[in-house]
């Protein structure tokens, strides 16, 4: 479920960038943060197995 939420957030970031709602710098920092969050979620899920 959390993985899908991160995918939705990434999509929203892409749309905001395409519509010039956010700048490139904010887009890149948001994307980097999402990648870090998903990485943590994956590691947590793997540790529970």
Buried (B, 14 or more C-beta within 10 A) or exposed (E): EEEEEBEEBBEEBEEBBEEEEBEEEEBEEBBEEBEEBBEEBEEEEEEEE
